[in-house]
Every structure is written in structure tokens, then in C-alpha cells.
Amino acid sequence: MGAESKLLNAVDQSAFLASMGIAFGVVVATYLISRLTRRYFEKKAADDRTREAFYGMAYGLVRLLLYAVAIVIVLFFVLVPLRLIPEPLELLSEFIRSQMNVVVLAMAVIVLGWIALRFVGVVFEGIKTSGKVNVRMVDLMGATTSLLIYSVVGIILTQILLSALGMREIAGSVVTLFAAFIGIAVSFAATGSLGNFLAGMLLMSWQPFKLGDRIEVGGGVYGDLIEYTLTHVKVRTIKDEVVIVPNLQVISNKLVNFSSLPLVILHTNVTIGYDVNRGVAEEALLEAANETWGVVKGNNKPFILVRSLDQHFVTYELNAYTDQPNKMVEIYSELHKHVLDSCGRRGIEIVSPLRVRFSDHKELT
């Protein structure tokens, strides 16, 4: 018996030393791998500064998974078999081994929640550095979004734990109540400030305009863009009025950017009677366009389209290019003046249905 006892003690000591060696090796390996991974991602970030935040998030994820694996190996594969941890931890380890699928699912939820938090942090930091928004408002929205992520992760983990303990009905009730609460909150917020904020995020991803552009938004608000935030756009109209348009109204209506291309075509319809030769009519209209300031001459010359042959007149469409979209109203005014002058010099009458009826009535009387 004494020999057997000594042999068992020797075996226990050998197992203990082996376990401690494994634990120490795991810790050292984790540290070395973490350092190598950090250097790798730092080098990638230095090579591509535009994705620095992405590489930082990727390194954080790898480090989190690495530490989680190291803790599982040391705790449940080294210390538990040797009974080197207190009894409550042994019970916990037994529960984990019996509910391994639940543990894996919970860890996956935690990791996904962490990724969502890091992603939200990167997005809001990028928005703040853009210089187009109120920093305090962005911080508030970031904190609200993070709180929502924490709430969702907490509810999911609660459901997983209650289901593992056999309380599925309670778990289902908790999730139902939370889903109802979130649904009510989103339904109210969708038409309010949160909806405008989400619409602003969408607009920033589209980047349909920049400060100073001549735009038409919100179902007819026409002018120059002077402010562009996550909740609204501010436009100075041609009447020198400042109009604030909520972002929900911007994305739900037609959005026109007249400054997005180097040239914009101005076009106006002129109705001239059939008694006027088409060549003469077109010559008069082209002369009016070429005399108008702001109209581009050269390769992009003004041109005429015959839009329709009506009962009493022909509808000509005069088209002319301009590289000054912010002066479109003034250019249109000058163009119309020159059309009147050019047609007047040639004795060309610009007619309309009302003008035709008036002339016919004069002839009858």
C-alpha cells in the first residue's frame, strides 16, 4: 500500500506539473500570438490609412477570440481535471460541458455584439471627422445606438440562459415583450428625429450633393445648398430665403443636382405660327441663344428641337448649354429677352392658343 500511495503521489505530482506547464505554455503562446497579430494589423493599417479603423476592429476581434480560447483551455482542460478550482466553478464547468451548444451560441452572440459595437463606433467617429455634423448630436446618437445593442444582446443572452435552464415559456415571454417595446419605439421614431437621422446616414452614403451646389429638393425647394447635416439640409433659395428641409422629405421626393455635371442644358418652348418658315424661326432662336450671356459657345452649340405640330402653331424647343448652373434663373431671363428681341426684328409673332383665338375674333369682327 505504501508503494502504491507513493506511486499515485508521484503520478499526481507529474500530472500537476504537466498541467501547470500546459497552462504556462498556453499563456505564453497567447501573448506571443497577440503581439504578432498586433504587429501584422499595425503594418496593414500603416500601408492603408483609409482602412485604419477597419484593421483596428479586426485586431480587436482576433484578440478577443484568442483570449476566450486560452481561458477555456486553461480553465476547463487543465484546472478542472486536477480539481484545482473551487466547487462552484466545477459546477459551472460541468454545466458548460453539458450545454456546450448553448455556450457556443452565447459566445457567438457576445462576439457579434462586440463587432456591432465596434462597427458603430467606427461609423460615428467617421461621421464626426467629416466636419458636417454637430459633434454633440453624433455622440448622443452613438450612445443611444450602443445602448440598443447592449439591450438586444442582453435579451438574447437571457433567453439562451432561461432556455438552457428549462424555462422556455418565460424566455419566450421576455423576448415577446422586448420585441413589442422595440416595435412601438421604432414606429414612433421612424417619422421623427430617428427617421431623419437614418435618412441622413443614407444621404451621406449616397453623397448626391456638396455645399454650394444648386439643387432642388423636398418637392420643389430650389436654391443653393448651404448646410448638410444628419437631420436636415439647408437651402438658400433664389429669393434669398433660407429653407430647412428634413432628410426624410429629401429622400422621399425627387432630388435634382444641377451642379453635378460640368454643363447643364437650358431649354424653353417657343410657339410660332405655320406662316413662318422653319429655317427663319430656327435662325431667330439660335441667334437669341448665342447673344445670351452664360450660354456656352463652341463645341456645345445651342440647338433646336421641333417638339410638336399643333393646330395653329409649331412648338420649337430652344436648347442651350451653360456652365453656370447657379445663375440659371438669370440666364433664362436673358434668354427670353433675346428671343423676344430676335423674333421682333424679323417680324415673327410668338403665338399661343389664347392669342390665336383673339386674332380670329378680330378678323370676324
N, C-alpha and C positions, 0 to 999 in steps of 0.2 A: 504493500500500500504506500509506503513511504517513497519507493522508487516511482510509482505511478503518479503520486502527487507532485514530485519534483519534475517529472516529465511534463505533466499538464501545466505546471507553473512556467516551465521553460517555453512550452508551446504558446501560452497566453502572452508571455513577455515578447516572444518573437512576433506574434500577431499584432501586438500593440505597437512594437517598433515599426513593423511593416506598415501599419495603418498610419502612424504618425509620419512616416516617410512619404507615403502616398499623399497625405494631406498637405505636407510641406511642398511636395512636387507640384501638386495642383495649384497651390497659391503662387509659387514661383512662375509656373507656366502661364497662369492667368495674367500676372504682372507683365511678363515679357511680351506676350501676345498683344496685350493692351498697348504697350509702348510702341511696338512695331506697327500696329494698326493706326495709332495716332500719327506717327511719322508719315505713314502712307497717305492718309487723308489730308494732312497738312501740306504735303508736297502737291497733291492734286489740286487743293484749294489755291496754292501759290501759282500754279500753272494756269488756272482758270478762275480769275477773281469774280467773274459773273456768276459762278455757281458755288461761291464760298459757303453760303448759308446751307446749301444742299449737302455739301460734303461734311459740314459740321453736324448736321442732323443724322447723316448716315453713320458717322463715327459714334455718336451717342447711342444709336440703336445697337450697333455691334458691341459696344462696351456693356450695355445693359444685358444683352443676351449672354455675353461671356461671363459676367458676374453671376447671373442666375444659374448657368450650368455649373460653375465652380461651387456655388453654395450647395446645390443639390448633390453633387458628387461627394463633397466633404461631409455634409450633414447626414445624408441618408445611405451612403455606401461605405463610409468609414467609421463615423462615430456611433451610429445606431447599432450596427452589428457588435461592436465592442461594449455596448451599454455604457458609453462614456457621457451620455446626456441624461438629464433628469427624466423622470417618468412621464410628465405631461408632454414633453417633446417626443417621447417614444410613442405615446398615443396619437400624437399628431402625425408622426411618420407612418404609423400603421394605417391611419385614415387616408393619408396621401397615397400609400401603396394600393389600398383597396379601391380608391376612387381616382385612379391615375388619369382617366379620360376627363374627369371633371377638373382636375388640377391643370391639365394641358389647356383645356378650354379657358379657364380663368387666367392663366398666364398669357394666352393669346389675346384675351380682352384687354389685359393690362398693357401689353405691348402696343396693341393698336391704339389704345387711348393715349399712350405716351407719344406715339407717332403723330396722332391728330393734334395734340397739344404743341409739339414742336413745329408742325406744319403751320398751324395758326399763328404761332409766334413769328415764324419767318415771314409769313404773308403780311402781318400787321407791321412788322419792322420795315418791310419794303414799302408799304404804303406811307409810313411816317417819313421815310427818307426821300420820298418823291417830292415833298415840299408843296403839295397841292391840297393838303387837308389840315384840319385842326388836330393838333397832336393830342390834346386832352380828350377829344371825342374819340379818336382812334384807340387810345388807351382804355377808355370806358368800354368800347365795343369789344376790344380784345379780352378784357376781364370778364365781360358777360359771356362771350363765346367759350372761354376756358371753364367758367362755372358750369355752363351747359354740358360740356364734355365730361367734367367730373361727375355731374349728376347722372348722366347716361351710363358711364362706366360703373358707378356705384350701384345703380338699379340692376344692371346686368349681373354684376357680381353677387348681389343679394339674391337674385333669382337662382343663380347657379348653386349657391350655398344652401338655400332652402330646399331646392330640388334634390340635392345630394343627401340632405337630412330627412327626406321623405315628406316634405311639406309642400307638395306641388300646388295644391289649391291656394295656399297663402301666397306662394310665389306668383301664380297667375294673377291673383287679385292685385298684388303690388304693381305688377307691370301694366295691368289694365288701367289702374288709377293714374299711373305716371303718364301713360300714352294719352289718356284723355286730357290731362292737365297740359301736356305739351301741345296737343292739337288745338285746344282752346287758345293758348297763348300765341301760337303761330297764326291762327286765323285772325286774331285781333291785330297782331303786329304786321301781318302781310300788307295791310292797307295803310300802315303808319310809318313811323320812322325806320323800323327794321326793314320794311319793304323798300323804302327809298335807299337805305344803306346797301341792301343786296343788289338793287338796280345800279347803284353807283359802282359796286365791285364789278358788275358785268360791263358797264361802260368803260371802266379802266382797263379791262382785259381786251375790249374791242379797240380802244383808242381811236374813236371816229373823228375827233377834232382836237385842236390845241388852242391855247389862249391867242386871241386876236383873229381867229377865223370868222368869216362871215357865214352864219348858219341860219337855218330855220328849224325850230324845234317846238314841241308841245302843241302841235296843231295850228301853227301859224305865227309863232313868235319869231320875228325876223330881225337880225342885227348881228353885232359883233360879240363874241364870247369874251367876257372879262373875268369870269371866275368859274372854277370847275372843282367841285368837292364830291365827297361820298354821298351826300344827301340831295344836292341840287346843282343846277347850273345857273349862272347869272349872265344875262344878255343885255347889252345896251342897244336899244332899237334905233332906227334911223330918225326917230323923232326925239332922240336923246332922252329916252326913258329907260330906267333900269328895271328889268323884269326878272324875277326869280322863278324858275321852273323846276318842280320836284323831279327827281330822276325817274320815278315811276311813270310820270307823264311823258318824259323824254323817250323812254324805250317803248311806250305803248302807242306812240304816234310816229308819223313819218319824220325822219331826220335827214336833213339836206345840208351838206357842207359844200359851199360854193368855192371855198379856198383849197380844196383837197387836190386839185389839178392845176397845172400851170396856166391853162386857158379855160375860159367859160364862154359859152355861146349865148349871146343875147338874141332874142327873137321877138318880133312883133308882126301882127297881121295888119295888112292894108288892103281895103276893098276898093277896087277900081272897076269902072263900067266896061262893058264889052266894046264900046265905041273907041276905046283907047288901044292902040297897037301894043301887043305884048312886049315887043322889044323896047318901045319907048317907055312903057311902065317900069320895066326892069332896070333900064338905064337910069331913070329918075331915082329909084330906090337905092341902087348901088352908089350913086353919086352922094345921096344923103348919108349913107353909112361911111363912105370914105372921108366926108367932111366932118365927121363927129370925132371929138377928142376922146381918147380912151379906147378907141377901136383899133385893133391890131391890123397893120397893113403888111404886105409882103407875101410870104408863102400861105398864110392862113387868111385868105381874102374873104370878104363878105360874099354871100351867095343867096340866090332866090329859090324858093320852092313855091310851086302853084298848089295851094292846099285844097281848093275846091272850086268847082264851076257852079255857082249858084244861079238863082232865077234871073237876077238883074245885074249881077256883077261877078268878077273873078276875085277870089281871095288869094293874095300873094303873101307869102311869109318871108320877111327880110331877116336874115341871119348874119350876125357879125361876131367876131371873136374879141374878147378883152382879157387882158392880164391884170386887171384891177377890179376884182370881184367886190371889194369893199366900197367901190364907187358906182355900183351897178345902177342905183336909183338915179343918180345924177347923169350917168351916161345914157340911160333910157330917155330921160327928159330931153337931153340934147339931140338924141337920135330922132325923136318925134318932131322936134322943132325943124330939123333939117329935112325930114320927109315932107312936112307941110311946105317949106320954102321951095324945095326942089320940084314938087308937083305943081306949086303955084306958078313957078317960072315957065312951065311948059303948058299951062292951062289944063292940067289934069285934075279932074274933080274926084275927091275921095268920097265915096257914097256909102250908104247904109240902108237897111230896109225902110227905116223911117224917112230918110232923105228921098228915096225913090218914090214912096207914097206921096210925099209932099210935092215933088216935082210933077207927078202925074195929075194931082189935084189942080195945080196951077194951069196946066195945059188944058184941062177940061173946062176951067172957068174962063 
